[in-house]
Amino acid sequence: MSHSLIRTLRQTDLTLLLVGTVIGSGIFLVPGAVLRDSGGHVGLAVIVWLVGGVLSLLGALTYGELAAASPEAGGIYVYIRDAFGRLPAFLYGWALFFVISSGSLATLAVAFTAYTTQFVALSPYAARLVSILVIIVIAIVNIVGTRRSANVQNLTTAVKVGALLVMSGLLMAMGGGLSTVAQQPWPDLTSPALLASLGTAMIGVLWAYEGWQYVTFSAGEAINPQRTFPRALAIGTTALIGIYLVANIAYVAALGPVTVATSNRVASEAVTALFGPAAGMLIAAAILVSIFSAANGLTLTAPRVYYAMAKDRLFFERLASVHPRFGTPAFAIATSSAWAIVLAATGTFEQLLTYVVFAGWLFYALGAMSIFVYRRHAPNAARPFSVPGYPLTPALFILAALAIVLNTIVVQPGRAVVGIGLVLVGVP
């Protein structure tokens, strides 16, 4: 078996891969919590969504320069390895394999089953079987060809973005909830309680945007990556900001700010309120497509990290093999999917993700810090793409990422200690 991946991903593929991996079920569910944490003030909530998106865009631009400088499979793993050494890079890959990516995939598979029950009754055993089958189907699609899995990603992303925009347009056209927004007085931003609550809202928004980093893992399969990768990161993240803002405004238009702030299933409630219970089934169908797309995006990207680790002799050598017929890291895909199946079947992903997923942001900050090392070691190197606003651009993103980590340590110190401990288990 060879060790070379095929460069087949175009700029459009990378852009849709980014958008499709980020948009799962969050935008259908979490805007209510963000509005609550914003004190029920729509304008403030919109600003939080916008600022969170801009911070994500700053990170995307930073990774755009890094991807253009090192267009290898593995993305963030490669940047950390080159800048800070093999140990922190391995710990990132270790956490990604055993918890962050596999646990996220298991979560999506179980969520897919939960929304399937709105169409057909499932016993607990059948529900678990559906979750497992979702992971298997996605794994097979990804094993038989990167081009094929990218086509699936493009289609499912287009469907869910189209559904979100059509839904948003109808809600804004039919709803009258925006009429009350203009009557809201501007809140007192000097209130310590409101500022603390806004911090919680920002953490939630940054979580909603999380996932665009995964596209960096596929740099080794991108065509003309020095040109296409920075563009895809910038365009995809900017598109997410627009989609999220439009959806949030549409929910308020349909339900009004008070009802949105009390909702934990805001999309379903908004559509049902205006178009009746049957229309709520359409949202469930859109969420199913959305979840499938996000799961496919994870499977299309994360195994490239394990492939890169194996090439560096930091992981099992077999994971660096490329299928002679399909040109994919088939064994890395199969192995990571098998572990995700174990997590989904046993339900352990919930506990593991609770403890470890925040640590991913520590590595995202470390990956962004790599840009300073790259520039210091090669100040005169040709840069196909230079991050605008350097060094402020990466610095702001790093601060945002560290804020998420510090928030977890302060608010849930026990969870943070266990999570960091689970990551450090990889040291031996």
Secondary structure, 3 states (H helix, E strand, C coil): CECCCCCCECHHHHHHHHHHHHCCCHHHHCHHHHHHHCCCCHHHHHHHHHHHHHHHHHHHHHHHHHHHHCCCCCCHHHHHHHHHCHHHHHHHHHHHHHHHHHHHHHHHHHHHHHHHCCCCCCCHHHHHHHHHHHHHHHHHHHHCCHHHHHHHHHHHHHHHHHHHHHHHHHHHHHCCHHHHHHHCCCCCCCCHHHHHHHHHHHHHHHHHHCCHHHHHHHHHHECCHHHHHHHHHHHHHHHHHHHHHHHHHHHHHHHCHHHHHCCCCHHHHHHHHHHCHHHHHHHHHHHHHHHHHHHHHHHHHCHHHHHHHHHCCCCCHHHHCECCCCCCCHHHHHHHHHHHHHHHHHCCHHHHHHHHCCHHHHHHHHHHHHHHHHHHHCCCCCCCCCCCCCCHHHHHHHHHHHHHHHHHHHHCHHHHHHHHHHHHCCCC
